[in-house]
């Protein structure tokens, strides 16, 4: 990153445009990971943007699963089958 863009006290249009450009470039780069056995940097298969999308989906599924657990906990007679909820005896 350009040093001029890292100055948080200088907010001008060119600085903001530069930060936006840098962010877009970072999203297009491949994910990098560190091998903890060798401490070498390895390039991943997906881009940073794809990895962020995957994290977003995982978070969404986790939230939905938590909601289902709460439903089942407080309404034990509910039966959840294929995205449908039935009330049983």
HTML snippet that shows the backbone in 3Dmol.js (N, CA, C, O; Angstrom):
<script src="https://3Dmol.org/build/3Dmol-min.js"></script>
<div id="view" style="width:600px;height:400px;position:relative"></div>
<script>
const pdb = `
ATOM      1  N   UNK A   1       0.839  -1.172   0.000  1.00  0.00           N
ATOM      2  CA  UNK A   1       0.000   0.000   0.000  1.00  0.00           C
ATOM      3  C   UNK A   1       0.888   1.239   0.000  1.00  0.00           C
ATOM      4  O   UNK A   1       1.930   1.276   0.653  1.00  0.00           O
ATOM      5  N   UNK A   2       0.466   2.220  -0.723  1.00  0.00           N
ATOM      6  CA  UNK A   2       1.176   3.490  -0.784  1.00  0.00           C
ATOM      7  C   UNK A   2       1.127   4.156   0.592  1.00  0.00           C
ATOM      8  O   UNK A   2       0.064   4.241   1.208  1.00  0.00           O
ATOM      9  N   UNK A   3       2.267   4.621   1.066  1.00  0.00           N
ATOM     10  CA  UNK A   3       2.346   5.236   2.386  1.00  0.00           C
ATOM     11  C   UNK A   3       1.395   6.419   2.509  1.00  0.00           C
ATOM     12  O   UNK A   3       0.801   6.618   3.568  1.00  0.00           O
ATOM     13  N   UNK A   4       1.238   7.201   1.459  1.00  0.00           N
ATOM     14  CA  UNK A   4       0.363   8.378   1.498  1.00  0.00           C
ATOM     15  C   UNK A   4      -1.085   7.975   1.790  1.00  0.00           C
ATOM     16  O   UNK A   4      -1.841   8.759   2.364  1.00  0.00           O
ATOM     17  N   UNK A   5      -1.473   6.767   1.402  1.00  0.00           N
ATOM     18  CA  UNK A   5      -2.843   6.323   1.633  1.00  0.00           C
ATOM     19  C   UNK A   5      -3.077   5.883   3.070  1.00  0.00           C
ATOM     20  O   UNK A   5      -4.225   5.783   3.504  1.00  0.00           O
ATOM     21  N   UNK A   6      -2.012   5.618   3.813  1.00  0.00           N
ATOM     22  CA  UNK A   6      -2.166   5.111   5.171  1.00  0.00           C
ATOM     23  C   UNK A   6      -2.318   6.221   6.211  1.00  0.00           C
ATOM     24  O   UNK A   6      -2.578   5.929   7.378  1.00  0.00           O
ATOM     25  N   UNK A   7      -2.163   7.476   5.817  1.00  0.00           N
ATOM     26  CA  UNK A   7      -2.305   8.590   6.751  1.00  0.00           C
ATOM     27  C   UNK A   7      -3.789   8.819   7.036  1.00  0.00           C
ATOM     28  O   UNK A   7      -4.528   9.288   6.170  1.00  0.00           O
ATOM     29  N   UNK A   8      -4.220   8.482   8.257  1.00  0.00           N
ATOM     30  CA  UNK A   8      -5.635   8.588   8.589  1.00  0.00           C
ATOM     31  C   UNK A   8      -6.088  10.010   8.849  1.00  0.00           C
ATOM     32  O   UNK A   8      -7.289  10.264   8.937  1.00  0.00           O
ATOM     33  N   UNK A   9      -5.150  10.951   8.974  1.00  0.00           N
ATOM     34  CA  UNK A   9      -5.537  12.336   9.234  1.00  0.00           C
ATOM     35  C   UNK A   9      -5.738  13.122   7.943  1.00  0.00           C
ATOM     36  O   UNK A   9      -6.270  14.231   7.967  1.00  0.00           O
ATOM     37  N   UNK A  10      -5.313  12.550   6.816  1.00  0.00           N
ATOM     38  CA  UNK A  10      -5.434  13.243   5.530  1.00  0.00           C
ATOM     39  C   UNK A  10      -6.535  12.569   4.720  1.00  0.00           C
ATOM     40  O   UNK A  10      -6.316  11.547   4.070  1.00  0.00           O
ATOM     41  N   UNK A  11      -7.722  13.164   4.775  1.00  0.00           N
ATOM     42  CA  UNK A  11      -8.860  12.589   4.061  1.00  0.00           C
ATOM     43  C   UNK A  11      -9.188  13.488   2.883  1.00  0.00           C
ATOM     44  O   UNK A  11      -9.797  14.547   3.033  1.00  0.00           O
ATOM     45  N   UNK A  12      -8.777  13.049   1.726  1.00  0.00           N
ATOM     46  CA  UNK A  12      -9.063  13.778   0.497  1.00  0.00           C
ATOM     47  C   UNK A  12      -9.604  12.782  -0.520  1.00  0.00           C
ATOM     48  O   UNK A  12      -9.492  11.571  -0.336  1.00  0.00           O
ATOM     49  N   UNK A  13     -10.186  13.295  -1.583  1.00  0.00           N
ATOM     50  CA  UNK A  13     -10.780  12.427  -2.604  1.00  0.00           C
ATOM     51  C   UNK A  13      -9.749  11.470  -3.179  1.00  0.00           C
ATOM     52  O   UNK A  13     -10.038  10.287  -3.355  1.00  0.00           O
ATOM     53  N   UNK A  14      -8.550  11.963  -3.475  1.00  0.00           N
ATOM     54  CA  UNK A  14      -7.538  11.073  -4.068  1.00  0.00           C
ATOM     55  C   UNK A  14      -7.106   9.972  -3.092  1.00  0.00           C
ATOM     56  O   UNK A  14      -6.803   8.853  -3.504  1.00  0.00           O
ATOM     57  N   UNK A  15      -7.082  10.302  -1.790  1.00  0.00           N
ATOM     58  CA  UNK A  15      -6.739   9.292  -0.788  1.00  0.00           C
ATOM     59  C   UNK A  15      -7.816   8.226  -0.723  1.00  0.00           C
ATOM     60  O   UNK A  15      -7.517   7.032  -0.699  1.00  0.00           O
ATOM     61  N   UNK A  16      -9.062   8.654  -0.693  1.00  0.00           N
ATOM     62  CA  UNK A  16     -10.175   7.701  -0.628  1.00  0.00           C
ATOM     63  C   UNK A  16     -10.236   6.847  -1.896  1.00  0.00           C
ATOM     64  O   UNK A  16     -10.490   5.645  -1.822  1.00  0.00           O
ATOM     65  N   UNK A  17     -10.006   7.459  -3.050  1.00  0.00           N
ATOM     66  CA  UNK A  17      -9.979   6.700  -4.303  1.00  0.00           C
ATOM     67  C   UNK A  17      -8.845   5.677  -4.296  1.00  0.00           C
ATOM     68  O   UNK A  17      -9.006   4.552  -4.769  1.00  0.00           O
ATOM     69  N   UNK A  18      -7.698   6.085  -3.753  1.00  0.00           N
ATOM     70  CA  UNK A  18      -6.559   5.178  -3.665  1.00  0.00           C
ATOM     71  C   UNK A  18      -6.841   3.992  -2.755  1.00  0.00           C
ATOM     72  O   UNK A  18      -6.457   2.863  -3.061  1.00  0.00           O
ATOM     73  N   UNK A  19      -7.518   4.249  -1.628  1.00  0.00           N
ATOM     74  CA  UNK A  19      -7.889   3.165  -0.720  1.00  0.00           C
ATOM     75  C   UNK A  19      -8.879   2.209  -1.370  1.00  0.00           C
ATOM     76  O   UNK A  19      -8.786   0.994  -1.197  1.00  0.00           O
ATOM     77  N   UNK A  20      -9.817   2.757  -2.112  1.00  0.00           N
ATOM     78  CA  UNK A  20     -10.794   1.917  -2.813  1.00  0.00           C
ATOM     79  C   UNK A  20     -10.095   1.038  -3.853  1.00  0.00           C
ATOM     80  O   UNK A  20     -10.390  -0.150  -3.975  1.00  0.00           O
ATOM     81  N   UNK A  21      -9.171   1.634  -4.595  1.00  0.00           N
ATOM     82  CA  UNK A  21      -8.434   0.883  -5.612  1.00  0.00           C
ATOM     83  C   UNK A  21      -7.607  -0.235  -4.962  1.00  0.00           C
ATOM     84  O   UNK A  21      -7.580  -1.361  -5.457  1.00  0.00           O
ATOM     85  N   UNK A  22      -6.944   0.082  -3.863  1.00  0.00           N
ATOM     86  CA  UNK A  22      -6.138  -0.913  -3.148  1.00  0.00           C
ATOM     87  C   UNK A  22      -7.010  -2.051  -2.638  1.00  0.00           C
ATOM     88  O   UNK A  22      -6.629  -3.217  -2.740  1.00  0.00           O
ATOM     89  N   UNK A  23      -8.180  -1.723  -2.089  1.00  0.00           N
ATOM     90  CA  UNK A  23      -9.098  -2.736  -1.589  1.00  0.00           C
ATOM     91  C   UNK A  23      -9.575  -3.665  -2.690  1.00  0.00           C
ATOM     92  O   UNK A  23      -9.640  -4.879  -2.497  1.00  0.00           O
ATOM     93  N   UNK A  24      -9.910  -3.100  -3.844  1.00  0.00           N
ATOM     94  CA  UNK A  24     -10.362  -3.918  -4.976  1.00  0.00           C
ATOM     95  C   UNK A  24      -9.245  -4.825  -5.471  1.00  0.00           C
ATOM     96  O   UNK A  24      -9.493  -5.973  -5.838  1.00  0.00           O
ATOM     97  N   UNK A  25      -8.018  -4.318  -5.484  1.00  0.00           N
ATOM     98  CA  UNK A  25      -6.879  -5.142  -5.901  1.00  0.00           C
ATOM     99  C   UNK A  25      -6.653  -6.303  -4.929  1.00  0.00           C
ATOM    100  O   UNK A  25      -6.351  -7.421  -5.345  1.00  0.00           O
ATOM    101  N   UNK A  26      -6.803  -6.024  -3.630  1.00  0.00           N
ATOM    102  CA  UNK A  26      -6.641  -7.082  -2.630  1.00  0.00           C
ATOM    103  C   UNK A  26      -7.712  -8.159  -2.771  1.00  0.00           C
ATOM    104  O   UNK A  26      -7.430  -9.343  -2.582  1.00  0.00           O
ATOM    105  N   UNK A  27      -8.937  -7.757  -3.102  1.00  0.00           N
ATOM    106  CA  UNK A  27     -10.010  -8.734  -3.285  1.00  0.00           C
ATOM    107  C   UNK A  27      -9.736  -9.654  -4.469  1.00  0.00           C
ATOM    108  O   UNK A  27     -10.141 -10.816  -4.455  1.00  0.00           O
ATOM    109  N   UNK A  28      -9.056  -9.147  -5.487  1.00  0.00           N
ATOM    110  CA  UNK A  28      -8.780  -9.930  -6.689  1.00  0.00           C
ATOM    111  C   UNK A  28      -7.585 -10.875  -6.516  1.00  0.00           C
ATOM    112  O   UNK A  28      -7.418 -11.808  -7.301  1.00  0.00           O
ATOM    113  N   UNK A  29      -6.752 -10.640  -5.491  1.00  0.00           N
ATOM    114  CA  UNK A  29      -5.578 -11.491  -5.264  1.00  0.00           C
ATOM    115  C   UNK A  29      -5.994 -12.845  -4.708  1.00  0.00           C
ATOM    116  O   UNK A  29      -7.053 -12.982  -4.096  1.00  0.00           O
ATOM    117  N   UNK A  30      -5.145 -13.841  -4.930  1.00  0.00           N
ATOM    118  CA  UNK A  30      -5.370 -15.169  -4.371  1.00  0.00           C
ATOM    119  C   UNK A  30      -5.129 -15.128  -2.856  1.00  0.00           C
ATOM    120  O   UNK A  30      -4.295 -14.366  -2.367  1.00  0.00           O
ATOM    121  N   UNK A  31      -5.865 -15.949  -2.141  1.00  0.00           N
ATOM    122  CA  UNK A  31      -5.690 -16.071  -0.694  1.00  0.00           C
ATOM    123  C   UNK A  31      -4.282 -16.584  -0.428  1.00  0.00           C
ATOM    124  O   UNK A  31      -3.781 -17.451  -1.144  1.00  0.00           O
ATOM    125  N   UNK A  32      -3.658 -16.049   0.592  1.00  0.00           N
ATOM    126  CA  UNK A  32      -2.338 -16.535   1.002  1.00  0.00           C
ATOM    127  C   UNK A  32      -2.478 -17.145   2.387  1.00  0.00           C
ATOM    128  O   UNK A  32      -3.184 -16.609   3.241  1.00  0.00           O
ATOM    129  N   UNK A  33      -1.808 -18.262   2.603  1.00  0.00           N
ATOM    130  CA  UNK A  33      -1.850 -18.904   3.903  1.00  0.00           C
ATOM    131  C   UNK A  33      -0.440 -19.286   4.325  1.00  0.00           C
ATOM    132  O   UNK A  33       0.445 -19.462   3.488  1.00  0.00           O
ATOM    133  N   UNK A  34      -0.244 -19.410   5.615  1.00  0.00           N
ATOM    134  CA  UNK A  34       1.068 -19.751   6.152  1.00  0.00           C
ATOM    135  C   UNK A  34       1.055 -21.209   6.597  1.00  0.00           C
ATOM    136  O   UNK A  34       0.206 -21.624   7.386  1.00  0.00           O
ATOM    137  N   UNK A  35       1.998 -21.970   6.086  1.00  0.00           N
ATOM    138  CA  UNK A  35       2.179 -23.350   6.516  1.00  0.00           C
ATOM    139  C   UNK A  35       2.834 -23.302   7.895  1.00  0.00           C
ATOM    140  O   UNK A  35       3.962 -22.831   8.034  1.00  0.00           O
ATOM    141  N   UNK A  36       2.126 -23.790   8.910  1.00  0.00           N
ATOM    142  CA  UNK A  36       2.621 -23.679  10.282  1.00  0.00           C
ATOM    143  C   UNK A  36       3.758 -24.644  10.586  1.00  0.00           C
ATOM    144  O   UNK A  36       4.439 -24.494  11.600  1.00  0.00           O
ATOM    145  N   UNK A  37       3.974 -25.631   9.724  1.00  0.00           N
ATOM    146  CA  UNK A  37       5.107 -26.540   9.917  1.00  0.00           C
ATOM    147  C   UNK A  37       6.404 -25.937   9.388  1.00  0.00           C
ATOM    148  O   UNK A  37       7.458 -26.057  10.011  1.00  0.00           O
ATOM    149  N   UNK A  38       6.310 -25.275   8.212  1.00  0.00           N
ATOM    150  CA  UNK A  38       7.514 -24.732   7.573  1.00  0.00           C
ATOM    151  C   UNK A  38       7.589 -23.211   7.636  1.00  0.00           C
ATOM    152  O   UNK A  38       8.620 -22.623   7.309  1.00  0.00           O
ATOM    153  N   UNK A  39       6.496 -22.574   8.058  1.00  0.00           N
ATOM    154  CA  UNK A  39       6.382 -21.108   8.094  1.00  0.00           C
ATOM    155  C   UNK A  39       6.587 -20.474   6.719  1.00  0.00           C
ATOM    156  O   UNK A  39       7.015 -19.325   6.615  1.00  0.00           O
ATOM    157  N   UNK A  40       6.281 -21.229   5.671  1.00  0.00           N
ATOM    158  CA  UNK A  40       6.358 -20.675   4.328  1.00  0.00           C
ATOM    159  C   UNK A  40       4.975 -20.187   3.905  1.00  0.00           C
ATOM    160  O   UNK A  40       3.955 -20.732   4.327  1.00  0.00           O
ATOM    161  N   UNK A  41       4.956 -19.156   3.066  1.00  0.00           N
ATOM    162  CA  UNK A  41       3.700 -18.603   2.572  1.00  0.00           C
ATOM    163  C   UNK A  41       3.300 -19.369   1.321  1.00  0.00           C
ATOM    164  O   UNK A  41       4.087 -19.516   0.387  1.00  0.00           O
ATOM    165  N   UNK A  42       2.049 -19.860   1.320  1.00  0.00           N
ATOM    166  CA  UNK A  42       1.538 -20.619   0.192  1.00  0.00           C
ATOM    167  C   UNK A  42       0.349 -19.892  -0.403  1.00  0.00           C
ATOM    168  O   UNK A  42      -0.452 -19.300   0.320  1.00  0.00           O
ATOM    169  N   UNK A  43       0.235 -19.937  -1.729  1.00  0.00           N
ATOM    170  CA  UNK A  43      -0.887 -19.292  -2.396  1.00  0.00           C
ATOM    171  C   UNK A  43      -2.065 -20.245  -2.441  1.00  0.00           C
ATOM    172  O   UNK A  43      -1.910 -21.421  -2.770  1.00  0.00           O
ATOM    173  N   UNK A  44      -3.225 -19.744  -2.114  1.00  0.00           N
ATOM    174  CA  UNK A  44      -4.430 -20.555  -2.130  1.00  0.00           C
ATOM    175  C   UNK A  44      -5.007 -20.693  -3.522  1.00  0.00           C
ATOM    176  O   UNK A  44      -4.429 -20.223  -4.501  1.00  0.00           O
ATOM    177  N   UNK A  45      -6.152 -21.344  -3.596  1.00  0.00           N
ATOM    178  CA  UNK A  45      -6.806 -21.604  -4.870  1.00  0.00           C
ATOM    179  C   UNK A  45      -7.801 -20.508  -5.222  1.00  0.00           C
ATOM    180  O   UNK A  45      -7.963 -20.168  -6.394  1.00  0.00           O
ATOM    181  N   UNK A  46      -8.468 -19.955  -4.217  1.00  0.00           N
ATOM    182  CA  UNK A  46      -9.526 -18.966  -4.455  1.00  0.00           C
ATOM    183  C   UNK A  46      -9.006 -17.555  -4.200  1.00  0.00           C
ATOM    184  O   UNK A  46      -7.947 -17.360  -3.604  1.00  0.00           O
ATOM    185  N   UNK A  47      -9.782 -16.577  -4.668  1.00  0.00           N
ATOM    186  CA  UNK A  47      -9.441 -15.176  -4.422  1.00  0.00           C
ATOM    187  C   UNK A  47      -9.935 -14.769  -3.039  1.00  0.00           C
ATOM    188  O   UNK A  47     -10.738 -15.473  -2.426  1.00  0.00           O
ATOM    189  N   UNK A  48      -9.456 -13.640  -2.556  1.00  0.00           N
ATOM    190  CA  UNK A  48      -9.911 -13.111  -1.268  1.00  0.00           C
ATOM    191  C   UNK A  48     -11.413 -12.841  -1.288  1.00  0.00           C
ATOM    192  O   UNK A  48     -12.089 -13.061  -0.284  1.00  0.00           O
ATOM    193  N   UNK A  49     -11.947 -12.366  -2.423  1.00  0.00           N
ATOM    194  CA  UNK A  49     -13.381 -12.096  -2.539  1.00  0.00           C
ATOM    195  C   UNK A  49     -14.182 -13.381  -2.393  1.00  0.00           C
ATOM    196  O   UNK A  49     -15.203 -13.399  -1.705  1.00  0.00           O
ATOM    197  N   UNK A  50     -13.731 -14.459  -3.033  1.00  0.00           N
ATOM    198  CA  UNK A  50     -14.424 -15.745  -2.936  1.00  0.00           C
ATOM    199  C   UNK A  50     -14.364 -16.284  -1.515  1.00  0.00           C
ATOM    200  O   UNK A  50     -15.337 -16.859  -1.027  1.00  0.00           O
ATOM    201  N   UNK A  51     -13.236 -16.102  -0.854  1.00  0.00           N
ATOM    202  CA  UNK A  51     -13.089 -16.561   0.527  1.00  0.00           C
ATOM    203  C   UNK A  51     -14.025 -15.784   1.455  1.00  0.00           C
ATOM    204  O   UNK A  51     -14.615 -16.367   2.364  1.00  0.00           O
ATOM    205  N   UNK A  52     -14.165 -14.481   1.235  1.00  0.00           N
ATOM    206  CA  UNK A  52     -15.080 -13.683   2.056  1.00  0.00           C
ATOM    207  C   UNK A  52     -16.524 -14.110   1.830  1.00  0.00           C
ATOM    208  O   UNK A  52     -17.308 -14.161   2.778  1.00  0.00           O
ATOM    209  N   UNK A  53     -16.888 -14.419   0.580  1.00  0.00           N
ATOM    210  CA  UNK A  53     -18.238 -14.904   0.294  1.00  0.00           C
ATOM    211  C   UNK A  53     -18.504 -16.211   1.026  1.00  0.00           C
ATOM    212  O   UNK A  53     -19.594 -16.420   1.558  1.00  0.00           O
ATOM    213  N   UNK A  54     -17.508 -17.088   1.051  1.00  0.00           N
ATOM    214  CA  UNK A  54     -17.651 -18.373   1.746  1.00  0.00           C
ATOM    215  C   UNK A  54     -17.842 -18.148   3.250  1.00  0.00           C
ATOM    216  O   UNK A  54     -18.679 -18.801   3.874  1.00  0.00           O
ATOM    217  N   UNK A  55     -17.074 -17.235   3.823  1.00  0.00           N
ATOM    218  CA  UNK A  55     -17.223 -16.921   5.253  1.00  0.00           C
ATOM    219  C   UNK A  55     -18.621 -16.375   5.542  1.00  0.00           C
ATOM    220  O   UNK A  55     -19.226 -16.701   6.564  1.00  0.00           O
ATOM    221  N   UNK A  56     -19.119 -15.551   4.645  1.00  0.00           N
ATOM    222  CA  UNK A  56     -20.454 -14.978   4.814  1.00  0.00           C
ATOM    223  C   UNK A  56     -21.510 -16.076   4.819  1.00  0.00           C
ATOM    224  O   UNK A  56     -22.436 -16.043   5.629  1.00  0.00           O
ATOM    225  N   UNK A  57     -21.376 -17.058   3.910  1.00  0.00           N
ATOM    226  CA  UNK A  57     -22.329 -18.166   3.850  1.00  0.00           C
ATOM    227  C   UNK A  57     -22.251 -19.014   5.113  1.00  0.00           C
ATOM    228  O   UNK A  57     -23.279 -19.412   5.661  1.00  0.00           O
ATOM    229  N   UNK A  58     -21.031 -19.291   5.577  1.00  0.00           N
ATOM    230  CA  UNK A  58     -20.865 -20.084   6.800  1.00  0.00           C
ATOM    231  C   UNK A  58     -21.514 -19.371   7.974  1.00  0.00           C
ATOM    232  O   UNK A  58     -22.190 -20.001   8.787  1.00  0.00           O
ATOM    233  N   UNK A  59     -21.315 -18.061   8.071  1.00  0.00           N
ATOM    234  CA  UNK A  59     -21.915 -17.293   9.160  1.00  0.00           C
ATOM    235  C   UNK A  59     -23.437 -17.336   9.078  1.00  0.00           C
ATOM    236  O   UNK A  59     -24.114 -17.467  10.097  1.00  0.00           O
ATOM    237  N   UNK A  60     -23.974 -17.225   7.859  1.00  0.00           N
ATOM    238  CA  UNK A  60     -25.421 -17.264   7.671  1.00  0.00           C
ATOM    239  C   UNK A  60     -25.986 -18.625   8.088  1.00  0.00           C
ATOM    240  O   UNK A  60     -26.996 -18.687   8.789  1.00  0.00           O
ATOM    241  N   UNK A  61     -25.338 -19.720   7.658  1.00  0.00           N
ATOM    242  CA  UNK A  61     -25.794 -21.055   8.031  1.00  0.00           C
ATOM    243  C   UNK A  61     -25.707 -21.258   9.538  1.00  0.00           C
ATOM    244  O   UNK A  61     -26.592 -21.870  10.137  1.00  0.00           O
ATOM    245  N   UNK A  62     -24.652 -20.750  10.147  1.00  0.00           N
ATOM    246  CA  UNK A  62     -24.487 -20.864  11.591  1.00  0.00           C
ATOM    247  C   UNK A  62     -25.613 -20.146  12.320  1.00  0.00           C
ATOM    248  O   UNK A  62     -26.148 -20.659  13.302  1.00  0.00           O
ATOM    249  N   UNK A  63     -25.969 -18.966  11.843  1.00  0.00           N
ATOM    250  CA  UNK A  63     -27.051 -18.190  12.450  1.00  0.00           C
ATOM    251  C   UNK A  63     -28.378 -18.935  12.312  1.00  0.00           C
ATOM    252  O   UNK A  63     -29.144 -19.021  13.272  1.00  0.00           O
ATOM    253  N   UNK A  64     -28.656 -19.480  11.110  1.00  0.00           N
ATOM    254  CA  UNK A  64     -29.899 -20.212  10.893  1.00  0.00           C
ATOM    255  C   UNK A  64     -29.948 -21.465  11.769  1.00  0.00           C
ATOM    256  O   UNK A  64     -31.001 -21.793  12.317  1.00  0.00           O
ATOM    257  N   UNK A  65     -28.830 -22.163  11.906  1.00  0.00           N
ATOM    258  CA  UNK A  65     -28.777 -23.356  12.742  1.00  0.00           C
ATOM    259  C   UNK A  65     -29.045 -22.991  14.196  1.00  0.00           C
ATOM    260  O   UNK A  65     -29.757 -23.714  14.892  1.00  0.00           O
ATOM    261  N   UNK A  66     -28.488 -21.887  14.660  1.00  0.00           N
ATOM    262  CA  UNK A  66     -28.713 -21.426  16.033  1.00  0.00           C
ATOM    263  C   UNK A  66     -30.192 -21.129  16.258  1.00  0.00           C
ATOM    264  O   UNK A  66     -30.744 -21.450  17.311  1.00  0.00           O
ATOM    265  N   UNK A  67     -30.832 -20.512  15.259  1.00  0.00           N
ATOM    266  CA  UNK A  67     -32.260 -20.233  15.387  1.00  0.00           C
ATOM    267  C   UNK A  67     -33.059 -21.528  15.500  1.00  0.00           C
ATOM    268  O   UNK A  67     -33.998 -21.608  16.292  1.00  0.00           O
ATOM    269  N   UNK A  68     -32.693 -22.551  14.708  1.00  0.00           N
ATOM    270  CA  UNK A  68     -33.378 -23.833  14.793  1.00  0.00           C
ATOM    271  C   UNK A  68     -33.181 -24.480  16.154  1.00  0.00           C
ATOM    272  O   UNK A  68     -34.121 -25.048  16.711  1.00  0.00           O
ATOM    273  N   UNK A  69     -31.972 -24.402  16.696  1.00  0.00           N
ATOM    274  CA  UNK A  69     -31.718 -24.963  18.020  1.00  0.00           C
ATOM    275  C   UNK A  69     -32.576 -24.288  19.081  1.00  0.00           C
ATOM    276  O   UNK A  69     -33.088 -24.949  19.984  1.00  0.00           O
ATOM    277  N   UNK A  70     -32.732 -22.987  18.972  1.00  0.00           N
ATOM    278  CA  UNK A  70     -33.568 -22.252  19.930  1.00  0.00           C
ATOM    279  C   UNK A  70     -35.020 -22.697  19.802  1.00  0.00           C
ATOM    280  O   UNK A  70     -35.699 -22.910  20.806  1.00  0.00           O
ATOM    281  N   UNK A  71     -35.500 -22.837  18.555  1.00  0.00           N
ATOM    282  CA  UNK A  71     -36.875 -23.302  18.350  1.00  0.00           C
ATOM    283  C   UNK A  71     -37.095 -24.673  18.982  1.00  0.00           C
ATOM    284  O   UNK A  71     -38.074 -24.887  19.697  1.00  0.00           O
ATOM    285  N   UNK A  72     -36.185 -25.587  18.714  1.00  0.00           N
ATOM    286  CA  UNK A  72     -36.319 -26.948  19.231  1.00  0.00           C
ATOM    287  C   UNK A  72     -36.226 -26.952  20.754  1.00  0.00           C
ATOM    288  O   UNK A  72     -36.931 -27.710  21.420  1.00  0.00           O
ATOM    289  N   UNK A  73     -35.368 -26.117  21.297  1.00  0.00           N
ATOM    290  CA  UNK A  73     -35.198 -26.060  22.757  1.00  0.00           C
ATOM    291  C   UNK A  73     -36.465 -25.578  23.443  1.00  0.00           C
ATOM    292  O   UNK A  73     -36.888 -26.160  24.443  1.00  0.00           O
ATOM    293  N   UNK A  74     -37.075 -24.525  22.919  1.00  0.00           N
ATOM    294  CA  UNK A  74     -38.229 -23.937  23.584  1.00  0.00           C
ATOM    295  C   UNK A  74     -39.557 -24.537  23.128  1.00  0.00           C
ATOM    296  O   UNK A  74     -40.581 -24.366  23.789  1.00  0.00           O
ATOM    297  N   UNK A  75     -39.536 -25.229  22.012  1.00  0.00           N
ATOM    298  CA  UNK A  75     -40.744 -25.888  21.509  1.00  0.00           C
ATOM    299  C   UNK A  75     -40.397 -27.337  21.165  1.00  0.00           C
ATOM    300  O   UNK A  75     -40.264 -27.678  19.990  1.00  0.00           O
ATOM    301  N   UNK A  76     -40.250 -28.192  22.184  1.00  0.00           N
ATOM    302  CA  UNK A  76     -39.769 -29.556  21.952  1.00  0.00           C
ATOM    303  C   UNK A  76     -40.709 -30.406  21.109  1.00  0.00           C
ATOM    304  O   UNK A  76     -40.287 -31.447  20.604  1.00  0.00           O
ATOM    305  N   UNK A  77     -41.965 -30.005  20.936  1.00  0.00           N
ATOM    306  CA  UNK A  77     -42.900 -30.795  20.149  1.00  0.00           C
ATOM    307  C   UNK A  77     -42.859 -30.440  18.667  1.00  0.00           C
ATOM    308  O   UNK A  77     -43.638 -30.975  17.879  1.00  0.00           O
ATOM    309  N   UNK A  78     -41.958 -29.545  18.287  1.00  0.00           N
ATOM    310  CA  UNK A  78     -41.810 -29.191  16.876  1.00  0.00           C
ATOM    311  C   UNK A  78     -40.967 -30.253  16.174  1.00  0.00           C
ATOM    312  O   UNK A  78     -39.975 -30.734  16.722  1.00  0.00           O
ATOM    313  N   UNK A  79     -41.363 -30.604  14.983  1.00  0.00           N
ATOM    314  CA  UNK A  79     -40.588 -31.516  14.152  1.00  0.00           C
ATOM    315  C   UNK A  79     -40.201 -30.763  12.895  1.00  0.00           C
ATOM    316  O   UNK A  79     -41.070 -30.281  12.167  1.00  0.00           O
ATOM    317  N   UNK A  80     -38.920 -30.656  12.634  1.00  0.00           N
ATOM    318  CA  UNK A  80     -38.429 -29.912  11.481  1.00  0.00           C
ATOM    319  C   UNK A  80     -37.969 -30.908  10.431  1.00  0.00           C
ATOM    320  O   UNK A  80     -37.013 -31.655  10.640  1.00  0.00           O
ATOM    321  N   UNK A  81     -38.665 -30.909   9.299  1.00  0.00           N
ATOM    322  CA  UNK A  81     -38.345 -31.839   8.216  1.00  0.00           C
ATOM    323  C   UNK A  81     -38.255 -31.047   6.917  1.00  0.00           C
ATOM    324  O   UNK A  81     -39.233 -30.430   6.493  1.00  0.00           O
ATOM    325  N   UNK A  82     -37.097 -31.063   6.292  1.00  0.00           N
ATOM    326  CA  UNK A  82     -36.879 -30.439   4.979  1.00  0.00           C
ATOM    327  C   UNK A  82     -37.421 -29.018   4.905  1.00  0.00           C
ATOM    328  O   UNK A  82     -38.245 -28.707   4.045  1.00  0.00           O
ATOM    329  N   UNK A  83     -36.961 -28.160   5.802  1.00  0.00           N
ATOM    330  CA  UNK A  83     -37.332 -26.744   5.828  1.00  0.00           C
ATOM    331  C   UNK A  83     -38.801 -26.507   6.151  1.00  0.00           C
ATOM    332  O   UNK A  83     -39.294 -25.395   5.965  1.00  0.00           O
ATOM    333  N   UNK A  84     -39.518 -27.532   6.632  1.00  0.00           N
ATOM    334  CA  UNK A  84     -40.911 -27.379   7.047  1.00  0.00           C
ATOM    335  C   UNK A  84     -40.990 -27.691   8.532  1.00  0.00           C
ATOM    336  O   UNK A  84     -40.264 -28.549   9.032  1.00  0.00           O
ATOM    337  N   UNK A  85     -41.858 -27.005   9.222  1.00  0.00           N
ATOM    338  CA  UNK A  85     -42.007 -27.191  10.658  1.00  0.00           C
ATOM    339  C   UNK A  85     -43.393 -27.762  10.924  1.00  0.00           C
ATOM    340  O   UNK A  85     -44.401 -27.213  10.478  1.00  0.00           O
ATOM    341  N   UNK A  86     -43.430 -28.882  11.666  1.00  0.00           N
ATOM    342  CA  UNK A  86     -44.688 -29.514  12.022  1.00  0.00           C
ATOM    343  C   UNK A  86     -44.774 -29.598  13.524  1.00  0.00           C
ATOM    344  O   UNK A  86     -43.761 -29.770  14.201  1.00  0.00           O
ATOM    345  N   UNK A  87     -45.990 -29.477  14.058  1.00  0.00           N
ATOM    346  CA  UNK A  87     -46.206 -29.616  15.487  1.00  0.00           C
ATOM    347  C   UNK A  87     -46.715 -31.027  15.730  1.00  0.00           C
ATOM    348  O   UNK A  87     -47.710 -31.456  15.146  1.00  0.00           O
ATOM    349  N   UNK A  88     -46.008 -31.746  16.611  1.00  0.00           N
ATOM    350  CA  UNK A  88     -46.405 -33.120  16.932  1.00  0.00           C
ATOM    351  C   UNK A  88     -46.912 -33.228  18.353  1.00  0.00           C
ATOM    352  O   UNK A  88     -46.880 -32.258  19.110  1.00  0.00           O
ATOM    353  N   UNK A  89     -47.373 -34.394  18.708  1.00  0.00           N
ATOM    354  CA  UNK A  89     -47.878 -34.637  20.071  1.00  0.00           C
ATOM    355  C   UNK A  89     -46.772 -34.989  21.010  1.00  0.00           C
ATOM    356  O   UNK A  89     -47.018 -35.224  22.193  1.00  0.00           O
TER     357      UNK A  89
END
`;
const viewer = $3Dmol.createViewer("view");
viewer.addModel(pdb, "pdb");
viewer.setStyle({}, {cartoon: {color: "spectrum"}});
viewer.zoomTo();
viewer.render();
</script>
